[in-house]
C-alpha cells in the first residue's frame, strides 16, 4: 500500500521507554494526525519515520519499500520524505527562493527555480522571494517552510507541530491554507500535534497517543470525539464533568438523569464523563434537576457556566455547562438541567478502555491493520 506503514515500533532513551509496540498507517493522499500530550512519544515516532534516529525495534515502510528495521537503515535523504520542523528551520542567510531551491538536488538551475516559484505561488509567497527569513512574519515563514518541504515532490510529508509558533488569529487562517495545499499535493502526511481542535480540523484520521507511548484509539475525527473508547481520549477535548457510579440494569444513575452503560457489566463501578455542552439548561419542567448559576464567562461564540445543584442526591455538586452566548440566567428562572446522552461517556473506574478490543489495546501491526481496515470499509 502506498504511504507510510509502521509496524510494532518500540523505542527507549536509556531506561525510559517512550514507545511501546506502536503501529500506524498513513495512506497516500491522506493527512493523519498523531495527537497526544507533550512527552508521549509523538515527535520520537516522527523522527524514526524520517530516519533521524536509528530504529531499535519494529519496521518502517514507505510506499511498499522497507526503509528501517533493527538491521536496516536507509538515510533520510534517500527516503523521499519532506520534513517540516516546529521552528521551520529556514536558513537565515538565504533568501526565500534559495531556501526552497536548496533541496532540489539534481535539477538544473532554471528547472529548480521554476519548481520553487510554483510551490511559493501555491502557498501565496511568490512575491517574497528576495526576502530573508527574519523579514517575514511567523505565518509567512511557515508557508515558506511548507513550500520547501513539498518542492522535491516527496512521497511522505512529516509535520512536527507546524502551527504551534503562530498566534491564535493567524493559526486558523494558516491551517486552512496549509490543508488546501496538502490536499492538492495529494501526498501522504503525518502531522504531530498536542492540540485536539487542530487535529479535528486537519485530519482525515486521528491516532491518539497516551502517556505510556501507546496508541489508545485510531479513527476519523467524528469517531474520536463522539465515541471515545478510553477515558484518556475523552478528556483530551477539554473540561469534563465527572460522576462515579455503579451499573444497574445496564444504566448508571447521575444527578442529571440515567445514562446507558453500553456493554459494561452490571455491578461494575464506572466513571461517567459529560462534556459541558452535554448538560442542557431549560426554564420549563423538562425532566432534570434544579440548579443555580454560580458563575458565567463569555468566550465569544458561547459561554462557560458553573452551576450548583439545588436538589436531588449530592446537591452540593458543581458542574460546568457550555451554553449559547445569548443565554441570560437572570431571565430564565428557575433553571433545570438534564443530560444529552450524545455527550456522555461511561468508562470502567480507573480509566481503562470500554471494550477489550485489539484495535484499542494492541497498537502493533495487527491492531492497527484491524482499525484501518474497519475505517476503510466504512468508506
Protein Blocks (a to p, Z undefined) as FASTA:
>chain_A
ZZjddehiacdehjacfbghiacdddehiacdddddehilpmmmmmmmnopaccfbdcdd
eehiafbdfkbccdfklnopacddfklopafkbcfklmmmmmmghiafklmmmmmmmmmm
mnopmmmmmpcfklpcfklmmmmmmmmmmmnopabdcdehkllmpcfklmmmmmmmmmmm
mmmnopacddddfbfklmmmmpmbdcdddfkopafbgcdfklmmmmccbfklmmmnoccd
ddddddeehiacdfkbccdehjacehiacdddddfklpccdfbfbecdddddfbdcdehj
accdddddfedehilbccdddddfkbcfklmccddddddfklgccddehiiafbdcfklm
mmcfklmmmmmmmmmmmZZ
